[in-house]
Amino acid sequence: MNHRDPGPPAGATPGPSVPPAVALRDLVLGATPRWTRGDVAERAGVGLERAERIWRALGFPAVEDGERVFTDADVEALRAVAGLIEAGLVTGESETMVVRAVGYHLSRLAEWQIDVFLGWLGRAPGPGTARGDESPLERAAELLPELEALQAYVWRRHLAAYAERIPTAPGPAGEQDSAAAPPLPGEAGLRHSAVGFTDMVGYTRLTRGLEGAELGRMIDSFESLTGDVIAEGRGRVVKTIGDEVFFVCESASRAADIALELTARAQDAPELPRVRTGLAYGEVLARYGDLYGTAVNAAARLTAVARPGTVLVDTAFSGELAGRPEYELKGLRPVSVRGFPRLRPVLLRPAREGRRKAVR
């Protein structure tokens, strides 16, 4: 292996001629890149073809032969992926899918964070800051570990939340409460869940003339509202897709309460347009943080045909709510949508107070 001209030593302080973007890159990496892709594969004990496949799956750009863009951390990360397979946590067949899921979610977080970082550096008053003669880059070096520690805390908190749902002991005859627990490692990942999509009605038309700051405030308001309501209802945000949020719940009743609350709160938020929601219940496939299946597709189609300020559910979902006095369900005419020639929407509304008391 060619070790000539490995570049500056790891952790070296950038000289005055180093461009700010390069200095920030080296700060974030914790070292100056010094290895080629061949160097990294050899040092990690992983074949070059496999190393390149992992690199691409993580969403990183292609690297030419001889480019020195890697650090010792890249070597350790490649070794770690290989170690997960050796430990049996990840199979060789699923290796690429696992790293692709990790790369996808973290790349979105990184894009937002670097934008915030650059904006903060741009607002810094010249070479010195309020903290004596520290430069903005030196101050950023102090903030980076705090940001990293926060991310680690949130990640562990989410791990703990999901761990609490795993049953510690089997029920009668070895049965487990599959509705209350996520699939265990090695299982197919299929389970029955309630899924829903909520979007802002007329988003494209409303945002056509908005300035960037106004659009940002609207999106922030929508994501804050939906995130709060879904968390309060003990659901989980799967992902946001532009002006739409995709969420999942363990039961239809929880998803119904979330959808109705989202509708009510959006109507009381003058900065937001009205929302509409589609809900469905059925077997879904949980795969690396995302969900797939007929129920997911049905919920998306119902959202597209729902009127402003309404909640539509499929027949399987309405069956889960049958006999519940908290809700009113009204069957509507079948609709023909992509993938569903005769989708039967059911209008979901909160029960009128008088009817609710009478039933009770």
C-alpha positions, 0 to 999 in steps of 0.5 A: 500500500502506498503511504506517500504523502498521507496529508497533514496529521490527524487533528492538525490545526488548519493553516490560515490559507485553508478555506473555511468550508475545508476547515469546518469539514476537518473540524466535523470529521475530527481529523484531516482526511488522509486515506484513499478508498483502497487504504481504508478497505485494506486497513479495515480488512474488508474487500474493496468492492464491499467497502464501496457498496457500503459507502454508496449505501450510506449515501456518500458521493463516489470517490475516485482512485487516489482521492484522500477523503477518508480518516481513521474514523472511516476505517473503524466504522468499516470494521464495526459494520463487519463486526455486526455481521460477525456478531450475528446482529446483521446478516450479510444479505441485510448489510446494505439495507441496514447502512442505507437506512442509517445513512438516509435518516442521518443525512437529513439531520446533517443537512439541517445541522450544517445549514444552522452551523453555517448560518451561525458562523456567518452571524459571528461578529468578525474574527473574535466573538463575545468570548474573548479572542475566540474565532467562530470556528473555535467556538464551533469546536466547543459546541460540536461535542454538546450537539453530539452528546444531545443526539446520543441522549435522544437516541438512547431515550428512543431505544429505551422507549422501544425496549419497554414495549418488548415483552419480558415473558411469554403469556399463556401457552407461550403466546405474546401480546403481538399488538403491544410489542414490536417485532423481535430481532429476526422476525419478519416485521409484520404486525397489525397497526393503525396508520395515518397520513395528515396533510395541509389542504391547498399547500401548493397554492398557499405557499406559491407567494410566500417568502422563505421565512414565512414558508419556514414558519408555516412548516415549523408550525405544522410539524410542531402541531403534528409532532405534539399531538401524535406524541401526546396520543402515544403514536409515532411519527414515521416520517414527514413528506413535504406538507404531510406527516405519516404516523402509526399507532398500536390501536385504531382508537388511539389513531382516531383520537390523534386524527380528530385532535389534529383536525381540531387544533389546526382549525384553531391555528390561524397560521395554518390551513385546514388539514385532512387525514386518512386512516387505515388498519391492517398488517404492515411491514416494519422495515428499518424505520419505515412501514409498508403494506396495503394499509399504508397505501389505503391511508394515503389514498384516503387522505388524497380524497378527504375533504378539508377538515375531515377524517376518512378511514377504511372499513377495517379501521371502522370495524376496529371502532365498532360499538365505541360510543366516542365516535360516529362512523358514516359510510360513503360511496366507494371511490376508484383510486390508484391501486384500489378500484373500489375503496370504501371510505368511512367518515370518522367524527367525534360522537355528539355529547348527547349521544355519547351520554345516552349510550353510556 
